[in-house]
Amino acid sequence: MKILFAESHNLDRPDPLGSHHYIRLFQQDGHDCCWLGPAVSPLHIFKPDIINRHRFRVWKEGGRDLQGIKWRVPFSPAFYYNLPLLRALTVGRNQYRFCLPPLKNSLRDFGFDQVDLLWCAGPVAYSLLDLIPHRLSCYRIADRLDQFRRIPPSIVELQKELIRRVDFVIATSQSLYEMVCEVRRQDVYYLPNGVSDSFFQPKLPLPSDFPNAGIPVAVYLGTIDTRFDLEIIEQAVKRSRGLYFLLIGPITEKALIPQINQLQQQQNFSWLGPKKQSEAIAYLQHSNIGIIPFFQNDLTEAVNSIKYYEYLACGLPVVAPPLRELSHMKSPIHFYFDQDSFLAALNEADQERTKNREQYKRFAAENSWNNRYVEVKRIVKTSNSKKELQQQGSREVWLSVVVIGRNEAKNLPQLFESLPSGNELEWLYIDSGSVDGSADIALLAGAQVFLLDDKSVFAPGTGRHVGTLEAKGRWILYLDGDMVLKKQFGEFIEFLKQKEDEIPSSTVGFFGHTVNRFVDAEEKTTGFLSNVVFAKREAGPVECWGKKARYHGGAVLYQRECVLMAGNWNPALNQLEEIDLLSRISSKGMAVRALDLQMVEHITPVLSIQDRLMVNFMPAWKGKKLYGTGQVVAARIREGGLLYFIKSYPYPFVVIAGLVATPLMYLIWAPLPLLINLIIAAWIGTKKRWYFYLVYLGNVLQIFYGFCHYYPFKPGYCKYEPVKN
């Protein structure tokens, strides 16, 4: 099996981490392994430390072979980092696409342009899912990356995208496991860190620089960074003269260096700098207590500390704060809560160190990397079997048609009659509490039917959200239950299926014109209105794949994966869920295109003049909740992307700006407010229709009301399977 590890550390790191152990065990098991990364970039020229200089050497050499494992360091002009421009999500999504020479060509020289398992150790590996053909992919998450200041905040979104796309996820702590489960539920595994067999070897000779003070030694082995509570160590050094404190490891938090230099003046403290793992073992074996002096915060609560197992393997009692992962394991440990309890725990550990030595080693042996590797092999085997069953036992679905509706029994038969059908298609109907037998009609038509539960919001986005989760197609056609698909768009779907490889880059969706068919209370047609959602000039011909659009209606054709990547339809929005989704799609550099052809006929009830006014100006009318604009504003402020939403739907915000500026303009020149607002109304008239200024004026109240009535939730639903007599 060919395995590509996409990593953020050097392969020859002196203190190996989880992936270092796994790739070595895979290689020893006979697999062909390659370690990719981390990349070098122009940014690293200005960071001439030992690690980066070494990384540049490996890049210049074209890669290395370390004990049978291939190591490739790519060069990328853009490196995902928390600096202006570089922190953009686009950089994170595409870092490996920017490589020079192209990464796939470089990996081809190593024989890794196609692999069996793509092992991702960080979200930056996202672009490899498209660049490197693979049978299986996984993401091993070992840290709360959003808590590191050098990592861009957008890592949260990038990580979610990676979690959704890989075949399985391995989380090293309970906190991380729960975080992943908020994004996906299936194929997520909790597998903590482990310890190398080398820590169980017989006692090594005393190192020459080991402290010889004749008192017990409390040792810390690991990186000294923002997690490290140096204050508690400083106080302990001064208050506990009968205990020697020894720190081993690199200092990556430069602000701590002056304080450590001062502590070096104390007779019972020393920092020896970094040591290779083979050297560090001797220091642990000759020490008396292992310490983990970490702060308690979101970062450390997600840590499953490797050093904990290493201390136990060397027979050391461990003193640490009650971090969640350490508490969860119910393992031998001495917890502390403050300075006084830290000193008490150190004394208690020192007294018990010989009594429980074998217990410590047994616990560590149960948590060896070899045992963890056995579990990894089981997970890979299970994932392989699942993929084989999917390929053998299920048909490939190219198009899913997702229909949402409530009490649409009269229209559903003609809707389903208008839909395309075939072996590569599926129909899904998501019902929002119908009482007219709509679910049974959809079931008889051949659709899978899902019922929203009574606690869910019966909004259009709710049904589409559920339909997206349940659909299996590469493309999803979203329709409402009161629509009928036009023949022209059915023909375009066939055209797309034949020419899918030719669609413009970054295009993820298409839609056409909506024709409103107005019906009165007696279900009689009273008229038609074409080009409802957008004007004819805003669309393009099919042969040119239409024109890039800034908005669309409820009838739209999307790539399923891209909808999920953007976070899916927001189920908590009562209106404008379409523009909300498109603004998030656009923020990721993707586009939807408008086609100059008829897509659907929308059956629309005729409204009285009073109803029209109320619908446009009131937050709610006759049971309809009309404050979706404000809900979207609240959602975008909370989750990000407000500017993209305003760009997609600028009109009400321009109207608000004109109204807000009125007092100031009046002070400048009395007629100025009227003139400016007339210009705004004329501008909207050229873009839409003249009366839309009044519509957007009505949006003002709806925005403020909806902003205060946005309540995110996860919809509950079940598959509808009627009881057979």
C-alpha positions in Angstrom: 0.0 0.0 0.0 1.3 3.5 -0.9 0.8 6.0 1.9 1.4 9.8 1.6 1.7 11.7 4.9 0.9 15.4 4.5 2.6 16.9 7.5 3.6 20.1 9.3 6.8 18.9 10.9 10.2 17.7 9.6 10.5 14.0 9.2 13.8 13.9 11.2 12.4 15.9 14.1 14.5 14.9 17.2 11.4 14.4 19.4 9.0 12.5 17.2 5.2 13.0 17.3 2.3 10.7 16.5 2.6 10.8 12.7 6.4 10.0 13.0 5.6 6.8 14.9 2.7 5.8 12.6 4.7 6.3 9.3 7.6 4.3 10.8 5.2 1.5 11.8 3.5 1.5 8.4 7.0 1.3 6.8 8.1 -1.5 9.0 4.8 -3.3 8.1 6.0 -3.4 4.4 4.1 -0.3 3.1 5.7 2.3 0.8 5.6 5.6 2.6 6.3 9.2 1.7 6.4 12.2 4.1 5.3 15.5 2.4 6.1 18.8 3.9 6.1 21.1 5.5 6.5 23.6 2.6 9.1 26.3 2.3 8.3 29.7 0.9 9.8 33.2 0.6 8.4 33.9 4.0 10.9 31.4 5.5 13.9 33.3 4.0 13.3 35.8 6.8 13.2 33.1 9.5 16.8 31.8 9.3 16.5 29.4 12.2 18.0 25.9 12.3 14.8 24.1 11.4 14.0 26.3 8.4 17.6 26.2 7.1 17.5 22.4 7.3 14.1 22.4 5.5 15.6 24.5 2.7 18.4 22.1 2.3 16.0 19.2 1.9 14.1 21.2 -0.7 17.3 22.1 -2.7 18.3 18.4 -2.7 15.0 17.4 -4.2 14.0 15.3 -1.2 15.7 12.6 0.9 15.3 9.0 1.8 15.4 8.4 5.6 15.6 4.7 6.5 13.3 3.7 3.7 10.8 6.6 4.0 10.8 9.2 1.2 10.8 12.8 2.3 9.7 15.6 0.0 9.7 19.3 0.9 7.7 21.4 -1.7 8.2 25.1 -2.4 5.1 27.3 -2.4 5.2 31.1 -3.1 2.1 31.5 -0.8 2.3 30.0 2.7 -0.8 29.9 4.9 0.2 32.1 7.9 -1.4 34.7 10.1 -0.2 37.7 8.2 -2.1 40.0 5.8 -3.0 38.3 2.5 -1.4 35.0 3.6 -4.2 34.4 6.2 -6.9 34.3 3.5 -8.9 31.1 3.3 -8.0 30.9 -0.4 -4.3 30.5 0.5 -5.1 27.7 2.9 -7.3 25.9 0.5 -4.8 26.1 -2.3 -1.3 26.1 -0.8 -0.3 22.9 -2.5 -1.7 24.1 -5.8 0.8 27.0 -5.7 3.8 24.8 -5.6 6.7 25.3 -7.9 7.4 23.0 -9.7 3.8 21.6 -9.7 3.5 19.2 -6.8 2.0 16.3 -8.7 5.0 16.3 -11.1 7.4 16.2 -8.1 5.5 13.4 -6.4 5.5 11.5 -9.7 9.3 11.3 -9.5 8.9 9.6 -6.1 6.1 7.3 -7.4 3.5 9.0 -5.3 1.3 10.8 -7.8 -1.4 8.2 -6.9 -1.7 6.7 -3.4 -3.8 4.2 -1.5 -4.0 6.3 1.7 -3.7 10.0 2.0 -2.9 10.8 5.6 -3.6 14.5 6.5 -2.1 15.9 9.6 -3.5 19.4 9.1 -6.2 21.4 7.2 -3.7 22.8 4.7 -3.7 19.3 3.2 -7.2 20.1 1.9 -6.1 20.7 -1.7 -4.3 17.3 -1.9 -7.7 15.7 -1.9 -8.2 17.0 -5.4 -4.5 17.0 -6.5 -3.6 13.4 -5.5 -5.8 10.5 -6.6 -6.3 8.2 -3.6 -8.4 5.3 -2.5 -8.8 6.4 1.2 -8.2 9.7 3.0 -8.0 10.5 6.7 -7.4 13.5 9.0 -5.7 12.9 12.3 -6.5 15.9 14.5 -4.2 16.4 17.5 -4.5 20.0 18.6 -6.9 23.0 18.8 -5.2 24.8 15.9 -7.4 27.9 16.3 -5.7 28.5 19.6 -2.2 29.1 18.1 -1.6 32.8 17.3 0.6 32.1 14.2 -2.3 30.1 12.6 -5.0 32.2 10.7 -8.4 32.3 12.3 -9.9 31.0 9.1 -8.3 27.6 10.0 -11.6 26.8 11.7 -13.5 26.9 8.4 -10.8 25.1 6.5 -10.7 22.3 9.1 -14.4 21.8 8.8 -14.1 21.5 5.1 -11.4 18.8 5.4 -13.4 16.9 8.1 -16.4 16.7 5.8 -14.4 15.4 2.8 -12.0 12.7 4.2 -13.1 9.1 4.6 -12.4 9.0 8.3 -11.1 11.2 11.1 -8.9 10.2 14.1 -9.1 12.5 17.1 -6.5 12.2 19.9 -8.7 13.7 22.7 -12.3 13.6 23.8 -12.5 17.4 23.3 -11.3 17.1 19.7 -13.6 14.1 19.1 -16.6 16.1 20.2 -15.5 19.1 18.1 -15.3 16.8 15.0 -18.7 15.3 15.8 -20.3 18.7 15.5 -19.3 18.6 11.8 -19.8 14.9 11.0 -21.0 11.9 13.0 -19.9 8.9 11.0 -16.4 7.4 10.7 -14.9 9.5 13.6 -12.6 7.6 16.0 -11.1 8.5 19.3 -7.5 7.3 19.5 -5.2 8.9 22.0 -1.4 9.3 21.7 1.0 6.7 22.8 4.6 5.9 23.9 7.6 4.5 22.0 9.0 1.1 23.1 12.4 2.8 23.5 11.3 4.4 26.8 11.0 0.9 28.3 14.7 0.0 27.8 17.1 -0.7 30.7 18.5 2.2 32.6 21.1 4.2 30.6 24.2 5.8 32.0 23.8 9.2 33.8 24.2 12.1 31.3 27.2 14.3 32.0 25.0 17.5 32.4 22.4 15.9 34.6 22.1 17.9 37.9 24.1 16.4 40.7 22.5 18.3 43.7 21.8 15.3 45.8 18.0 16.1 45.9 15.0 14.7 44.0 14.6 15.9 40.4 11.3 17.0 38.9 11.7 17.0 35.1 9.7 18.5 32.2 10.3 17.1 28.7 8.7 19.0 25.8 8.3 22.3 24.0 8.1 25.4 26.2 5.5 27.5 24.6 2.3 29.5 25.4 0.8 26.4 27.2 3.7 26.4 29.7 3.0 27.9 33.2 6.4 29.3 34.0 5.1 31.3 36.9 4.1 28.2 38.9 7.6 26.8 38.3 9.3 30.0 39.4 7.4 30.0 42.7 8.1 26.3 43.3 11.8 26.8 42.6 11.9 29.5 45.3 9.7 27.8 47.8 10.9 24.2 47.5 14.7 24.2 47.9 14.7 20.5 48.5 13.6 19.7 44.9 15.5 20.3 41.7 13.5 21.5 38.6 14.9 20.4 35.2 13.5 21.6 31.9 14.4 19.9 28.6 13.1 21.1 25.3 13.1 24.0 22.8 11.6 27.4 23.8 9.2 28.6 21.1 7.6 31.3 23.2 10.5 33.9 23.1 8.8 36.0 25.8 9.7 33.3 28.4 13.5 33.4 27.7 14.4 36.3 30.0 12.5 34.7 32.9 14.2 31.3 32.3 17.6 33.0 32.1 16.9 34.5 35.5 15.8 31.2 36.9 19.1 29.7 35.7 20.7 31.7 38.6 18.9 29.5 41.1 20.8 26.5 42.5 17.8 24.1 42.0 16.9 25.0 38.4 18.3 24.4 35.0 17.2 24.4 31.4 19.2 22.1 29.1 17.6 23.0 25.8 16.3 20.5 23.2 17.5 16.8 23.3 17.1 14.0 20.9 14.6 11.4 22.0 17.4 8.8 22.3 19.2 11.2 24.7 16.2 12.4 26.6 15.3 8.9 27.8 18.3 8.8 30.1 17.3 12.1 31.8 13.8 10.7 32.5 15.3 7.4 33.9 17.5 9.3 36.4 14.8 11.8 37.4 12.2 11.3 40.2 9.1 13.1 39.1 7.6 14.0 35.7 5.7 17.3 35.6 3.3 18.9 33.1 2.9 22.5 34.2 0.3 23.6 31.7 -2.2 26.4 31.9 -5.9 25.2 31.8 -7.5 26.7 28.7 -9.1 25.6 25.4 -5.8 24.6 23.9 -4.6 22.4 26.8 -8.0 20.9 27.4 -7.8 19.3 24.0 -4.3 17.9 24.5 -3.5 14.2 25.0 0.0 14.6 26.2 2.7 12.2 24.8 5.0 13.2 27.7 2.6 11.7 30.2 3.0 8.2 28.8 6.8 8.8 28.4 7.1 9.7 32.1 5.1 6.6 33.2 7.2 4.3 30.9 10.3 5.5 32.8 8.6 4.7 36.1 8.0 8.4 37.1 5.0 9.6 39.0 3.3 12.5 37.2 2.2 15.8 38.6 -0.2 17.9 36.4 -3.3 20.1 36.5 -6.6 18.3 36.1 -6.7 18.7 32.3 -9.8 17.0 30.8 -7.9 14.3 28.9 -5.8 13.3 31.9 -8.9 13.2 34.1 -10.8 11.2 31.6 -8.2 8.4 31.4 -8.5 7.6 35.2 -4.8 6.8 35.2 -2.1 7.1 37.9 -1.5 10.8 38.4 -1.2 13.6 41.0 -3.3 16.6 40.2 -2.7 20.2 41.4 -5.0 23.2 41.3 -2.8 26.1 42.5 0.6 26.9 43.8 0.1 25.3 47.2 -1.4 22.1 45.8 1.4 21.9 43.2 4.0 21.7 46.0 1.9 19.2 47.9 1.5 17.0 44.8 5.2 17.1 44.2 5.9 15.9 47.8 3.3 13.2 47.6 4.6 12.0 44.2 8.2 11.9 45.6 7.1 9.8 48.5 5.3 7.3 46.3 7.6 7.0 43.3 9.2 3.6 44.2 6.0 2.0 45.5 4.0 2.4 42.3 6.8 2.2 39.7 5.6 -1.1 38.1 2.0 0.2 37.9 3.2 3.2 36.0 5.1 1.1 33.5 2.2 -1.3 33.0 -0.2 1.5 32.2 2.3 3.0 29.7 2.8 -0.4 28.1 -0.9 -0.7 27.5 -0.8 2.7 25.6 2.2 2.0 23.4 2.4 3.3 19.8 2.4 -0.4 18.7 -1.0 -0.9 20.3 -2.3 2.3 18.7 -1.0 1.1 15.3 -3.0 -2.1 15.6 -6.1 0.1 16.1 -5.2 2.3 13.1 -4.9 -0.8 10.9 -8.3 -1.9 12.0 -9.8 1.5 11.1 -8.1 1.5 7.7 -9.4 -2.0 7.0 -12.9 -1.0 8.1 -12.9 2.0 5.9 -11.6 0.0 2.9 -14.4 -2.5 3.4 -17.0 0.2 3.5 -15.7 1.7 0.3 -15.7 -1.6 -1.4 -19.3 -2.3 -0.4 -20.3 1.2 -1.6 -18.7 0.6 -4.9 -20.1 -2.9 -5.3 -23.5 -2.6 -3.7 -24.8 0.9 -4.6 -25.4 2.6 -7.8 -23.7 5.8 -8.5 -26.1 8.7 -8.3 -25.3 11.6 -10.6 -28.4 13.8 -9.8 -30.5 14.1 -6.7 -33.8 16.1 -7.0 -34.7 17.6 -3.6 -38.3 18.9 -3.4 -39.5 20.7 -0.3 -43.2 21.3 0.4 -46.1 21.6 2.8 -49.6 20.7 1.8 -48.8 20.5 -1.9 -50.9 17.5 -2.7 -52.6 19.2 -5.6 -49.4 20.1 -7.4 -47.0 17.3 -6.6 -48.3 14.8 -9.3 -47.5 17.3 -12.1 -44.2 18.2 -10.5 -43.0 14.7 -10.3 -44.2 14.1 -13.8 -42.0 16.9 -15.1 -38.8 15.6 -13.4 -36.0 13.7 -15.1 -35.7 10.0 -14.2 -33.2 7.2 -14.7 -30.7 4.9 -13.0 -28.4 7.7 -12.1 -31.1 9.9 -10.5 -33.0 9.9 -7.2 -35.9 12.0 -5.9 -36.2 13.2 -2.3 -39.2 14.9 -0.9 -38.8 16.8 2.4 -42.2 17.5 4.1 -42.9 20.3 6.6 -45.9 19.0 8.5 -48.4 18.4 5.7 -51.8 17.2 6.6 -53.1 16.7 3.0 -51.3 13.4 2.2 -48.4 15.1 0.4 -45.9 12.5 1.8 -47.9 9.6 0.5 -48.2 11.1 -3.0 -44.4 11.7 -3.1 -43.8 8.1 -1.9 -46.1 6.7 -4.6 -44.3 8.8 -7.2 -41.1 7.0 -6.3 -39.4 9.6 -4.0 -37.7 9.0 -0.7 -39.7 10.9 1.8 -38.4 12.6 5.0 -40.5 14.3 7.6 -39.4 17.3 9.6 -40.3 16.9 13.3 -42.7 19.3 15.0 -39.9 21.1 16.9 -38.2 22.1 13.6 -38.7 25.5 11.9 -40.8 24.9 8.8 -38.7 27.1 6.6 -37.5 26.5 3.0 -33.9 26.3 4.2 -34.8 23.6 6.7 -36.0 21.2 4.1 -33.1 21.9 1.7 -30.7 21.5 4.6 -32.0 18.0 5.3 -32.3 17.1 1.6 -28.6 18.0 1.1 -27.6 15.7 4.0 -29.6 12.8 2.6 -28.8 13.2 -1.1 -26.2 11.0 -2.7 -25.9 12.7 -6.1 -23.0 14.7 -7.3 -25.4 17.4 -8.3 -28.6 18.4 -6.5 -31.6 20.1 -8.2 -33.6 22.0 -5.6 -37.3 22.7 -6.2 -40.3 23.8 -4.3 -43.5 21.7 -4.1 -45.4 24.4 -6.0 -43.2 24.3 -9.0 -43.1 22.4 -12.3 -39.8 21.8 -14.1 -39.7 23.2 -17.7 -38.6 21.0 -20.5 -35.8 23.4 -21.5 -34.0 22.9 -18.2 -34.4 19.2 -18.3 -32.6 19.3 -21.7 -29.9 21.4 -20.1 -29.4 18.8 -17.4 -28.7 16.2 -20.1 -26.3 18.7 -21.8 -24.5 19.2 -18.5 -24.1 15.5 -18.0 -22.4 15.1 -21.3 -20.2 18.3 -21.0 -19.5 18.3 -17.3 -15.8 18.5 -17.8 -16.1 21.7 -19.9 -17.9 23.9 -17.3 -15.9 27.1 -16.4 -13.6 26.7 -13.5 -15.0 27.5 -10.0 -18.6 27.1 -11.3 -20.6 25.0 -8.9 -24.2 25.8 -9.9 -26.8 26.8 -12.5 -30.3 28.2 -12.7 -32.7 29.6 -15.2 -35.7 31.9 -15.4 -38.7 31.4 -13.2 -42.2 31.9 -14.7 -44.9 32.8 -12.1 -48.3 31.4 -12.9 -50.8 33.3 -10.9 -53.9 31.5 -9.6 -56.9 32.8 -7.7 -58.8 31.3 -4.8 -60.6 29.0 -7.2 -57.3 27.6 -8.6 -57.9 29.4 -11.9 -55.0 30.9 -13.8 -55.2 34.6 -14.0 -51.9 35.5 -15.7 -48.2 34.8 -16.1 -45.1 36.8 -15.3 -41.7 35.8 -16.8 -38.1 36.5 -15.6 -39.2 36.9 -12.0 -35.9 36.2 -10.2 -33.6 38.1 -12.5 -33.8 40.0 -15.8 -33.2 38.5 -19.2 -30.1 40.7 -19.6 -28.5 39.1 -16.5 -28.5 35.7 -18.1 -26.3 34.2 -20.7 -26.7 31.5 -23.4 -26.3 27.8 -22.6 -23.5 27.4 -25.0 -21.5 30.0 -23.0 -22.6 28.4 -19.7 -24.6 31.5 -18.8 -23.4 34.5 -16.8 -22.1 34.7 -13.3 -24.9 35.6 -10.9 -25.2 37.4 -7.6 -28.5 35.8 -6.5 -30.9 33.1 -7.4 -34.3 31.8 -6.3 -35.4 28.5 -4.7 -35.0 26.6 -8.0 -31.3 26.0 -8.5 -28.9 23.2 -9.5 -25.8 22.9 -7.3 -22.9 20.5 -6.8 -23.6 18.8 -3.5 -20.1 18.8 -2.2 -19.8 22.6 -2.7 -23.1 23.2 -0.8 -21.7 21.2 2.1 -18.4 23.0 1.9 -20.1 26.3 2.3 -21.9 25.1 5.4 -25.2 23.8 3.8 -28.4 25.8 3.7 -29.2 27.6 6.9 -32.3 25.9 8.4 -33.0 28.8 10.8 -33.8 31.4 8.1 -37.4 32.2 7.2 -36.4 34.1 4.0 -33.4 34.9 1.8 -31.8 31.5 2.5 -30.9 31.4 -1.2 -28.9 34.7 -1.1 -27.3 33.7 2.2 -26.0 30.4 0.7 -24.8 32.1 -2.5 -22.9 34.7 -0.5 -21.1 31.9 1.4 -20.5 30.1 -1.9 -19.0 33.3 -3.3 -16.8 33.9 -0.3 -15.0 30.7 -1.1 -14.3 31.7 -4.7 -17.0 29.7 -6.3 -19.7 30.9 -8.7 -23.3 30.1 -9.8 -24.3 31.0 -13.4 -27.6 32.3 -14.7 -28.9 30.6 -18.0 -31.1 32.3 -20.5 -33.8 29.6 -20.5 -36.9 28.8 -18.6 -36.3 26.6 -15.6 -39.5 26.3 -13.7 -43.1 27.4 -13.6 -44.0 28.6 -10.1 -47.7 28.4 -9.0 -48.3 31.7 -7.1 -51.5 32.8 -5.4 -52.9 36.2 -6.4 -52.5 38.7 -3.5 -54.7 41.6 -2.7 -53.2 45.1 -2.6 -53.4 45.0 1.2 -51.6 41.7 1.3 -48.9 43.0 -1.0 -48.3 46.0 1.2 -48.2 43.9 4.4 -45.9 41.3 2.9 -43.4 44.0 2.0 -43.6 46.2 5.1 -44.5 44.0 8.0 -42.2 41.5 9.8 -45.1 38.9 9.8 -48.5 38.6 8.0 -51.1 35.9 8.1 -48.8 33.3 9.6 -45.8 34.1 7.3 -42.6 35.2 8.8 -41.1 37.9 6.6 -38.0 39.0 8.5 -35.4 36.7 6.8 -33.2 39.6 5.8 -32.5 40.5 9.4 -31.9 36.9 10.3 -29.3 36.6 7.6 -27.6 39.7 8.9 -27.5 38.2 12.4 -26.2 34.9 11.0 -23.4 36.6 8.9 -22.3 38.7 11.8 -22.1 35.6 14.0 -20.5 33.3 11.5 -18.7 35.8 9.2 -19.3 36.8 5.6 -21.6 39.9 6.1 -19.8 41.9 3.4 -20.3 39.0 0.9 -24.1 39.0 1.7 -24.3 42.8 1.3 -22.5 42.5 -2.0 -25.0 39.9 -3.2 -28.0 41.8 -1.8 -27.0 45.5 -1.6 -30.3 47.3 -2.2 -31.9 47.5 1.3 -28.5 48.5 2.8 -28.2 51.3 0.2 -31.7 52.4 1.2 -30.8 52.3 4.9 -27.6 54.3 4.2 -29.7 57.0 2.4 -32.1 57.2 5.3 -29.4 57.3 8.0 -27.6 60.1 6.1 -30.7 62.2 5.7 -30.3 64.4 8.8 -26.7 65.2 7.9 -27.5 65.9 4.3 -30.3 68.2 5.4 -27.9 70.3 7.4 -25.7 70.6 4.3 -28.5 71.5 1.9 -32.2 71.0 2.6 -33.2 69.5 -0.8 -30.1 67.1 -0.7 -31.8 64.2 1.2 -34.7 64.1 -1.3 -32.3 64.3 -4.3 -30.0 61.5 -2.9 -33.0 59.2 -2.1 -34.5 59.8 -5.6 -31.1 58.8 -7.1 -31.1 55.7 -5.0 -34.7 54.9 -6.1 -33.8 55.5 -9.8 -30.7 53.3 -9.4 -32.8 50.4 -8.0 -35.3 51.0 -10.8 -32.5 50.4 -13.4 -31.4 47.3 -11.7 -34.8 45.8 -10.8 -38.2 47.5 -11.2 -39.3 51.0 -10.1 -41.5 49.8 -7.2 -38.7 47.7 -5.7 -37.5 50.8 -3.8 -40.7 50.5 -1.7 -40.0 46.8 -1.2 -36.5 47.5 0.1 -37.8 50.4 2.2 -40.0 47.9 3.8 -37.0 45.7 4.4 -35.7 48.2 7.0 -38.2 47.2 9.6 -37.8 43.6 8.7 -34.0 43.7 9.1 -34.2 45.1 12.6 -36.9 42.7 13.7 -35.2 39.7 12.1 -31.9 40.6 13.6 -33.4 40.0 17.1 -35.2 36.8 16.1 -32.4 34.6 14.8 -32.1 31.3 16.6 -29.7 28.7 15.1 -30.8 25.1 15.5 -30.2 21.6 14.0 -33.4 20.2 12.4 -34.8 16.9 13.5 -36.3 14.6 10.9 -37.0 11.0 10.1 -37.5 8.9 7.0 -41.2 8.2 6.2 -42.1 4.6 5.9 -45.8 4.0 6.3 -47.0 1.1 8.4 -48.1 -1.9 6.3 -51.3 -3.7 7.4 
